[in-house]
């Protein structure tokens, strides 16, 4: 299965600002092996509360539908290619239906050192020099509020 369309900042809950993802292909990222899909022009789209994902298609339970008039397109990447995007970009992957190719990638998330809040489970963060950076846990339950309490890993 793949990972349904989602927004990273829903989970990382970085405030203010946003996280940045660095998505590096280890294997070719193509639709047939469930490679990365992105919804163009959603970098300024607000973080939205997800809907339920199709469990037959996604190993993860959340799904963010593209805004009206937009659709997910494949980000075709060769091994070693890296795509950088902010935490509001809607992206995900489909199931791997290729007979021989894996769908491996290496993903890192970065946040500004001046961020005031971050989902608590991501502490401690590491600076580039390896030292710890503690960021206060996001107190508002993330972008969907307290009704998501107990449903997301970053809500105490």
N, C-alpha and C positions, 0 to 999 in steps of 0.2 A: 504494500500500500504506500501511498505518498503522504504528504502533509498538506492538508487543505489550505487554500489561500488564507493568509493571516497577515497581521502587522506586528512586527517585533516589539514595538513600543507599548503594545497592549500588555505584554508579559514583563518587559524590563521596567516599565513605568517610570522612565527618566523624566524628571521635571526640574527646572524648565529645560528647554532644548530637546534633543532627541538622541537616541543612540545611532550609531552607524554600523552597518553590517559589512563585513568583507567575506564574500562567498566565493571560495576557490574550488574549482572543479579538479578532482583527482582523476575521475574517469570522464569521457565526453559527456556533456550534459545535453541530451537530446530528448525530444518528446517520447520516443520509444522506450527509453530506460527511466522515465519519470524525472527527467531533468528539470531544472529551475524554470518557473514561469513567473513573469512580472506583469503588473498592470501599469502601463505607462501613465505618466502625469498624475500619480497619486502621492507624490512626495510631499505635497502640501495638504493632502486630504486629512481630515481629522481622524484620530483613532476612534474606531467605532466598536460597539459591543458585538461580538460574533454571534452567528446562528449555529445550529447543530450541523456538523459535517456528516457526510455519508460514511458510515463505518466500513463499508465495503471498499471505499476508495482512499480513505485517509486513516492513518494510525492515530491521528489526533482528533479530539472532539470538536474543535472550533473551526468555523468557516466564516470568512468575511467576503460577502459578495461584492463584485466590482461595482463602482458607481454607474448609474445609468449612462449608456452610450460608450462605456469603456469595456474592454475585455482583456483577459490574460493572454499574453503571447510568450512563446518560448524564448528564453535567453540562451541561445546556443553557445556553449562554451567548450573549448578544447582543454585537455588536461593542463593545468598550470594557469589558465585564465582566471582572473579575479574580477568580480563585479562588486562595486561598492554602492550602497544605497542606504538612505536614512530609514529610521524605524517606523515611519508612517507608510512607506511603500507597501502596497498589497502584493504579496508573492506567495508561492508555494510550489508543490511538486505533485505530479501524478504518480500512479502506480507504475512500477517497473514491469513492462511487458516484453522486454527484450530477452531473447533466449540465452545470450551469452554475456552481455555487458552488465557490470555493476553500476550503481548510482552513488558512488562515494564522493564526498565533498568535505572540505575543511572550512568551518565557519567561525569567525571571530566577531565579537561585538565590542564596540568602543563607545565611550561616553566622555563628554567634556569633564575635566577635573573640577570645573565650577558648578557642576550639576548639584542641586540641593537635595534631590530625592532619587531613589532607585528602589526597585523591588528588593525587599530584605534578603531574599534567598541568594542574591548575587554578591553579597558582601562576604569577605573583603574583595575589593577590586585590586588589580595590580597596575601600578604605573609601569611605564616602559623600562624604568631602571630596576624593576622587581620589588620595589617597596609597596607596602599596603596603602590603600586609599579607602577609608571607611566613608560611605555615603549614607545619610539618614534614610531609614526605610520610609517608603511612600505611605503617609498616614491616611490617605483617603480611599484606600481600597482599589486604586487604579482608576482608569477612565470610566468604568461602569459603576462605580460606587460600592457601597456596603452590601447591596443585594447579592453581590458575587462572593461575599464572605464564605469561606470554606470551599469554594469552587476553583480557586486559583491558588497557586503556590505562594504568592507574595503577600497574601492577606493574613495577618496574625489572627 
